[in-house]
């Protein structure tokens, strides 16, 4: 690679070489719905997240607050 070659061109050449070694990037179909397993881990996550409410600040930022009001 030439030293006067722009970074983007160097990067694109490098990723092209990587794709020959590792194959193309995985591009899943975004139209296919997510398959939820409904296993114990997912159930525990849903129960944990149910303890929070989403608040919107004066600047439009979103943050989570515990429903019991402690914020802990």
N, C-alpha and C positions, 0 to 999 in steps of 0.2 A: 504494500500500500504506500502510496505517495504521502509525504508529510504535508503537502499543500492541499490534499483532498479534504473536503468538508467532513465534519464528524458524521453527519447524517448518511453520507455516501459510504463511509467506512462501516457504520453500523449496519446498513442495509446489506452490504456485501457479507459481513460476518453472519447475519441472521440467515442469509441465503445458504451459506456453507453449513450452518447448524441444521437447517431443514433437510439437507442431503444426508446428514448423519442420523438425526433423530426423527425425521419425517415431518410432515406438515403439522401445524398447530391444530388442535382439536377444536372444531367449530360446531358446537351442538346446535340443533334446531331450536331457536328461541320460541317457536310457536307451540312446541310440545309442552304440555303442562308438567309441573313438578310432581313427581311421584312421592307422596308422603308415606312413610312406612308405618306410622302410628305405633311405634315401638315405645318401650318404657322411657327411653331417653327423650323422645319427642314429647311424651306426656308430661314428664318432669319439667321440661323447658316451658311448655305452655302454662303449667301451674305456677312456675316461678314468674313468668312474664305477666300473668294475670294480677300480680300484686302491684303493678305499676300503671300509672296514667300518664299520658303524654300531655305536656303543657307547652304552650307557645309563648315565648317571651315578647317583649315590646319591640324587639328588632326582627321578629320573625323566626328566631332560632327555636328549635324543638329540643326538649329535654324530658327525661323521665322523672317522675316523682312517685314515691311509694304511696299507696292509697291510704295508709294509716297516718300519713302526714309527717312522719319522722324524717324522711329524706335519707335515712341510713340504709 
